[in-house]
């Protein structure tokens, strides 16, 4: 089965055809301007893709209803549209992709695979907010978690390699989150009701005191829309260092620029603390896994994160870490916790979901 994987981003959509062996046989990125897809460009791109047996769409939010991949039908699309307010930056892009690719490839079966689905296994203790019962019952307020496709793939990959049962996955990219995975099931994660909770990210704040948001509205006169935009687009590394690119921030830190020094310090402080909390959720840890653009590409972030986690048994070999190309193990000799780098392959996880649904 040749599956077309559709992964819609903020400025482009990545289209790739993945064969039965997980090999990417064709791929192309199509620009998306102001959230508008050019159907003709998509059609021209797909003309070079060859035979497509099925389509798999990455959808960020499945809410409490979609806890596994599902074949796309009219009622499913309508429900996904209703969930748009929970992930406004991402859901609309996924829906646009579903519509456009559906028109370009009519009759080809399509499946939605959800970033939230992997975390449907969270225990109540990890998924429940201590807020009024009415909010939870009426609006389904809970911790959903995100990046599930990446967490699922990376944790399974390391389990296949090493047999590790208790795995902490650090998906570090423009968006960033951790997951605590026991025997292939998510038991805790850092993102919550929305992708804003948790770690410091490229332009997102991560967790802030909700009282701060209330204070800005009630006493500083800042409007809801302004606060929402700032927390999503003007916070994180961008706010602290003036750049959302971790490579540039690290270069500025090496030059001694105060803003960058502080930004990296804040980023690592939040990251180490969150890793420790994931380990507590698991009752111990066998493997720590880095994935995503920063997790795969920055040996400095990996090494400095591990430096603060020695009390947990985490240790990274400096030579292996600095010299790693692609993916593999970077554990220090004798370390109680093995450390790995895994290339993010959400496309492979989507193909697994498509096959599970279509057979």
Beta strands, then each sheet from edge to edge (+ up, - down):
strand 1: 3-8
strand 2: 12-18
strand 3: 24-31
strand 4: 54-59
strand 5: 70-71
strand 6: 110-114
strand 7: 166-172
strand 8: 176-182
strand 9: 185-189
strand 10: 287-291
strand 11: 328-329
strand 12: 338-341
sheet 1: 3+ 2- 1+ 4+ 6+ 5-
sheet 2: 9+ 8- 7+ 10+ 12+ 11-
end
